[in-house]
Amino acid sequence: MSVVFTNGCFDVLHRAHIELLNYCASIGDRVIVGLNSDDSVKRLKGEHRPINNEKDRKFILESLECVDDVIVFSEDTPYKLIKLIRPDVIVKGGDYEREKVAGSDLCEVKIFEYIDGYSTTKTIQNITNR
C-alpha cells in the first residue's frame, strides 16, 4: 500500500486544491493531508488568516472522497509529521521546488503542475473587492 502525503493551509478550498488532492489519490493507495493549525497559518499568512478555523478546514478535507486522513500540525513545516508517517511520496503544488520541499530528504517528491489563476489569496481578494 503506497501512502501519499501533501500539506497546506487549505483555508478557502478552491479548484486547484481539489485537483491536487485528486492527483494524490491517483498515484497512491492512501492520501494523508497535513493541515496547518490556526496558529501556524497566522504565522505563515498573516494576522487576518485563516478565514476558516482548523476544525472546519479539517472537517471539509475529511469529507472529500480522495482524502483518507487529515492530521493537524503546529510547526511551520510538516517535517516532524513526515518523519512520523513515512510516506512513499510527498506531493506539492507547482510553486515549490522539489529540493526545498520539507521531507525531500526522506522520500520521493512529486510536483503537481500549478494551476494558474487559483489561490486562496486571490479568492479572498476577489471577495473583498466586490
HELIX and SHEET records of a PDB file:
HELIX    1   1 ARG A   15  ILE A   27  1                                  13    
HELIX    2   2 ASP A   38  LYS A   45  1                                   8    
HELIX    3   3 GLU A   54  GLU A   62  1                                   9    
HELIX    4   4 TYR A   79  ILE A   85  1                                   7    
HELIX    5   5 ARG A   98  LYS A  100  5                                   3    
HELIX    6   6 THR A  120  THR A  128  1                                   9    
SHEET    1   A 5 ASP A  69  PHE A  73  0                                        
SHEET    2   A 5 ARG A  30  ASN A  36  1                                        
SHEET    3   A 5 VAL A   3  GLY A   8  1                                        
SHEET    4   A 5 VAL A  89  GLY A  93  1                                        
SHEET    5   A 5 GLU A 108  PHE A 112  1                                        
END                                                                             
